[in-house]
Amino acid sequence: MARRDLTGAIDFAHLARFTAGDADLTEEVLGLFREQVALWLRVLDPAIEDQAWKDAAHTLKGASLGVGAFDLARACEAAEVAALRGPAARDMALAEVRLQADVALADVAAWLHEAALQSLKTPR
């Protein structure tokens, strides 16, 4: 995996503005985002409790906006609204959240892999 594998699921220019271009901070933020996604995806199950998955979608939306994963944030917002249209709409929306999360995590992996390769080439 390398930067050529980036899909655009994360707006890295947005993230660079957020981290002031600090590569170490960017890496830390992406690591935290990856942990947040893993944590909240486990709760995105309406069988657990209706309010719990809504809270998870809302929290994941905020984390996504912070790193520039705007498609994932939109999917989370759509899931929050879809709950009002019934179980079928909710389930479709939650499936889209999971899909967008996978795509965003693939971009994180590609960016981190490229950063690791660059650190081998560039002495600090």
Protein Blocks (a to p, Z undefined) as FASTA:
>chain_A
ZZklpgolacfklmmmmnnopaklmmmmmmmmmmmmmmmmmmmcfklomklmmmmmmmmm
mmmmmnopaklmmmmmmmmmmmmnojklmmmmmmmmmmmmmmmmmmmmmmmmmmmmmmmm
mcZZ
